[in-house]
Amino acid sequence: MINAHVGLMPWDVLHQGLSIKLGITIGQASIMVGVVIVILDAVFGENIGWGTLLNMTFIGIFIDLVIFSGVIPHASNTYIGVFMVVIGIILAAIASFLYLGVCLGSGPRDGLMIALQKKTNKSVRLVRTILEILALVVGWLLGGSVGIGTLVSALGLGYVLQIVFRIFKFDTKLLKHRFIIDDIREWKEKKSNEHKCKSSIVIKNEQN
């Protein structure tokens, strides 16, 4: 949606503003913001999974790749730009449903949305819209680019997310993601049990 040239998405407005102030890339700013939000997610009781770390890291890298590679075409006019934004919002909502359902950890921003929804008992649409507007305002104050696409995204993403979740009967309040530490503990226990099993086989063979 960066190449739509009708204003960045709210979080990218924030990332761009930080990149201007700190002299880093937009992707690096995305990762930095992600780290801060992951800490907030943990404070609010959301489990941090492998998906959380992968989402936070690779989206930032992907943003920079898209910007510097020019692989995605630029919009030639405002109408095409707005169309690209709308398509981007729909794809983002569907992607959120698909990866959240795996329960391997929410991305930082989705995790914050889910945590606040659970705490406030408000709708996905309302919580996400408020988060998008807050990111937009802070990013704009830092010098990020705002346009019609930014407003469409800020007001539309939460609404589209809610529609997609309802279509697939997906209740974010029931989500319980796997915790990285639990996965590591299970892996260690599995390796320990395998070692014990091998040791037992060796002892039996020696006795025979």
PECOR-V41383 format. One record per pair of residues at least 4 apart in sequence whose ideal C-beta (glycine too) atoms are under 6 Angstrom apart, sorted by sequence separation. I is the first residue (numbers start at 0). J is the second residue. If there is no record, write none. Layout:
I:J  I:J
This chain:
7:11  17:21  23:27  47:51  50:54  53:57  54:58  57:61  63:67  64:68  75:79  95:99  105:109  115:119  121:125  123:127  134:138  139:143  145:149  151:155  152:156  155:159  7:12  18:23  23:28  40:45  74:79  105:110  121:126  138:143  164:169  177:182  18:24  41:47  65:71  74:80  139:145  18:25  0:8  7:15  105:113  74:83  15:25  18:28  116:126  14:25  17:28  115:126  14:28  95:109  112:126  14:29  112:127  135:153  132:153  33:55  131:153  131:156  30:59  128:157  29:59  127:157  26:59  29:62  124:157  127:160  26:60  124:158  26:62  25:62  26:63  123:160  124:161  123:161  24:63  54:106  55:107  50:103  51:104  49:103  50:104  48:103  49:104  117:172  48:104  113:171  84:148  45:110  84:151  88:155  92:159  96:163  88:156  92:160  2:71  45:114  4:74  37:107  40:110  93:163  2:73  3:74  36:107  40:111  43:114  88:159  92:163  96:167  5:77  39:111  104:176  96:169  33:107  40:114  102:176  103:177  5:80  36:111  4:80  5:81  3:80  3:83  3:84  0:84  0:87  13:134  20:141  9:131  16:138  12:135  19:142  10:134  13:137  9:134  13:138  16:141  9:135  12:138  16:142  16:143  15:143  48:176  48:177  46:176  12:143  48:179  46:178  47:179  12:145  7:144  6:145  6:146  5:146  6:147  5:147  6:148  7:149  5:148  6:149  8:152  9:153  3:148
